[in-house]
Amino acid sequence: MDSTSRLAQVRARLDLPLARRASGLLEGRHRSILKGHGQDFDDLSLYTPGDDVGDIDWKSSARAGIPVIRRFARQSNLNLVIVADTGRNMAALAAGGEEKSEVAVFMASLVAYLARDRGDRVALVAGDAERLVQRPPRSSTQELELMLHVLAGAYDVDAPASDLNRPLERAMNAFQRRSLMLVITDEARPEPGHEQLLRQLRVRHEVMVLAVADASALTLTGGATSKPVRDVDADLQLPAFLQRRRALQASGEQVVRARRDMVAELLRRQQIHGMTATGSDHAVVQLIDLLGRQKRADR
């Protein structure tokens, strides 16, 4: 196993104020996920002004002659489930120049780091058209490092094609307790073919989508800083005369915008919040913004 600590790498890149802000926003997820009384029953207590009248135990109140409410032992820990797309599309370059897999693993590491410091547990479901990997919810540093190592090892340019439905379906069937599901994929997904499973998952869990933006051969090649774009089949290097054609660039940007609009509309219909990271450098701020938007929507 690679001896590099991915959690330590996150800590080195995460400023303390940002870490505290992210942890505070994650704290809010406990209230939204544990809506209702899915917690364990604790005992009965006399009703006092300000208590929820929905907690009144009417049979016990009738016997006692005074209002009596039920108390519940509230769970303090949260399950986070990373649902990762490991198709070969994730081995291509991201918009910021890193491999999309590097950005995906960093986002997973960031989530694991924040959860570990809160004592929350993190599980993993990763898959593509041919492979499916699942790791149970864990909170120890050693277990989380192993989980991240497993995820990083699943990304490869020779991996099978993407099939996001497979990890989504496994996550839905494997986790009954209401959890925060963080779907990590690229900006072309989810697609209409994933919408039904997302709808079913959204009913049972809280869902967020962490996407990685695709690189463009028109923006990462050419000039003195020319850099081939690593595609899933081969490196892509456009000739300079094609890069200078504004009509070609405009056409490519139009296709990208249409695809992004399609994904955004799908997520809106399912009331799922998402973010699109161009690279790991901006992922921290974008995740904090995502948690903040989700928290405001729950009010």
Buried (B, 14 or more C-beta within 10 A) or exposed (E): EEEEBBBEBBBEBBEEEBBEBBBEBBBBBBEBBBEEEEEEEEEBEEBEEEBEEEBBBEEBBEEEEEBBBBEBEEBEEBBBBBBBBBBBBBBBBBBBBBBBBBBBBBBBBBBBBBBBBBEBBBBBBBBBBEBBBBBEBBBEBEBBBBBBBBBBBBBEBEBBEBBBBBBBBBBBEEBEEBBBBBBBBBBBBBBEEBBEBBBBBBEBBBBBBBBBBBBBBBBBBBEEEEBBBBBBEEEBBBEEEEBEEEEEBEEBEEEBEEBBEBBEEBBEEBEBBBBBBBBBEEBBBBBBEBBBBBBEEEE
